[in-house]
Amino acid sequence: MSQRVTSRSSRTSQLRTRATVLAAGLGVSVALGAGVASAADTTAASGAASAVQAQAAAQTKAAKAEAVKTEKAAKAAAAKKAAEKKAAAKKAAAKKAKPSWVDPVKKYTLSASFAQNGGMWAHKHSGQDFAVPSGTQVVAAHGGTVVKAGGNGAGDGPAYGNAVVIKHGNGTYSQYAHLSKVTVHVGQIVKTGQEIAKSGNTGNSSGPHLHFEIRTTPNYGSAIDPVKFLRAKGVKV
C-alpha cells in the first residue's frame, strides 16, 4: 500500500517539475520575443531619425548654397551698377571739360562789339572784335566744314582781309577775318578748337585783332550777335 503512494507521489513531483520547466521555458521565450520586438522597434526609430537628420542637413546645405549664389549675384549687380555710374560720371565730366563751342582765341580783350556804330564800317559792325597780337593762334569755335578761305574776305570783300568761314550744324556759320595767315582750305573738316589761322591786321583794320562773326548763311549780311550766341553755348566770353 505504501509503495503505491510513494510511486504516485514521485510521479506527481515529476509532473510538477516538468510543468515548472515548461512554464519557465515559455516565459523565457515570451521575454525573448518581446526583447527582439523592442530591439526591432528601436532600430526602426533610429533609422527614421537618421533619415530625417540627413534630409535636414541636405536642405540646410542647399539653402546655404542658394544664399551664397544670391549674395554673389547681388554683388555682381552692385558692381555693374557702380561701373555704369562711374562711366556716366566720366562721360559727363569729359563733356563738361570739352564744351561744344569755344573762344576763337585765347588771352584777348573785347574791343568793337556787334552792331556798334562807327566810321570804320559802311554799316553797323557785323561781328565782335577780339584784340590780340598778330600771329595769335585762331581756332575753330566749333567743329564743321570750311566753306570759304583766302584773301578778299574769302569772297566777302577786301574790308575783311584774309578770312575763313566754317559751316556748322543747324544752319550756323562762323567767320574769322583780318588774318595774317590761313592754315585750312575749302572742303576741310575741322574739329572744335583746331587751329585754322593766325590773327593779323589785314583788310580794313585799325590794329591787330580777330574779327569774329556768327552767321545764318555763309555770306555777309546774315550775322547775329556772336557774344550772346557763345554765352548761350556755355562759353565765358
Buried (B, 14 or more C-beta within 10 A) or exposed (E): EEEEEEEEEEEEEEEEEEEEEEEEEEEEEEEEEEEEEEEEEEEEEEEEEEEEEEEEEEEEEEEEEEEEEEEEEEEEEEEEEEEEEEEEEEEEEEEEEEBBBBBBBEEBEEBBEBEBEEEEEEEEBBBBBBBBEBEBBBBBBBBBEBBBBBBBBBBBBEBBBBBBBBBBEEEBBBBBBBBBEBBBEEEBEBEBBBEBBBBBBBBBBEEBBBBBBBBEEBBBEBBBBBBEBBEEBEBEB
